[in-house]
Amino acid sequence: MNPYALAYCGGIVGAVLMDATEALAARAGLTSGVSVTLVGRWALGLLRGQWAHADIARSPARHGEVAAGWAFHFLIGGGGVALLYALWLQLTGWTLPVHRLWGGVAFGLATSLLPWLLMLPAFGWGWFGRQGPKGTNALLASTVSHLPYGLGVGAVMALGPSL
């Protein structure tokens, strides 16, 4: 299988693992405040040229934002971002499954930068989500949820042929 197709599939697996981890973390009281609804609101805003919000939770709801949120989460955030991992593997020449697996975990940790420096500021919550909803910890919650994402990407890549 093409390594980029494999990485994309790994990203979908990783996104499912991320969702399961977020659900468990929320039960333990750890949440980022980000919901699929808000992701969809942001994604639909991007399509209309609106990059940032003063506070996305106070922005008007958009028709289809939940469906758009799921689509963005899996297709772009899950699979699309994982393509960067396949590129990284190709550039570094990491061919052993163990390198791909643990490299995936490190990749997952690195992807925490995306919400910290891109999505959360665009939501109007500041760098690292410091001004997010009361009772949330976006910095820690994002880190905790992105590790299993990377594990999913790395595990699927480790099952595939050498690049």
ABEGO torsion letter per residue (X at the ends): XBAAAAAAAAAAAAAAAAAAAAAAAAAAGBBAGBBAAAAAAAAAAAAAGBABBABAAABBBBBGAAAAAAAAAAAAAAAAAAAAAAAAAAAAGBABAAAAAAAAAAAAAAAAAAAAAAAAAAAGAEBGGAABBBGBBAAAAAAAAAAAAAAAAAAAAAABBBX
